[in-house]
Amino acid sequence: MGLLLDHIVIRVHDLTQTIEDFTALGFTVQQGGIHADGVTHNALIGFADGSYIELIAFLQAAPQRRWWDVGQRHGDGFVDYALLPSSVGAVIDAAHGRGLKYDGPQAGGRVRPDGARLEWQTGRPQTSDLPFLCGDITPRDLCVAEGAVREHANGVRGVASLTVAVEDLTASVQRYRALLGVSERETRAVALPGLGAVSAMVSIGDASVVLLSPVHADAASVTTEGAALRQQLATRGDAVFDVVLRADGHAESRVLDRDRTHDAWFEIAAG
């Protein structure tokens, strides 16, 4: 019952401007469409490894939605990420058997600009440190087109790793073990004194998910990244913190301009 990284969600206010900004950074951006409930619309950045970035904006107020609330209070940026199961229901049942509750499966869908209808199922966790599940019902290539649209001028080929900021590392690690069915040995914590933080890592397909939590440290010894970690937890709570994108050997390794990425922290790692 393998799980793969499906996509990373960035909530934005102006989808048209966001498409222009990511295009300027060397990404090939695809128009997505309007979701079945008419509340949101999106655009996608698909990668050769099968994962993608979803740029999503609201078409109407939706105070009952967590992504709406976070965006209204704190602006654009990462709001979530999803794993791809072969069966949403089977993963939910397995997680329940290990003491972790996910809601679902729930039906979802959208209509592409060309009129094609997409359908999927989701499973939603109870806490924001965990990913949601998103399983395709219609063929995958209707959602994430294949071919040249997965090629990018900046050389990006996929997602190498993503970091999730968490307040309570021990509790989050236990939840990830229950979701993934992995052992304590596979999620051992590692101290990062330079950040004033402690981390644990799990592998999901070819990508790594790093759980990162601050520990008490002298403020003068905390790096800029460590301070940013604390700031995110104080505002957005447990959530995706940064993403490292894997690129071909000819690409330039760099941190992307956060004005262009709408406050989402991306790094490109070449080679």
Order of alpha helices (4+ residues) and beta strands (2+ residues): beta-alpha-beta-beta-beta-alpha-beta-alpha-beta-beta-beta-alpha-beta-alpha-beta-beta-beta-alpha-beta-beta-beta
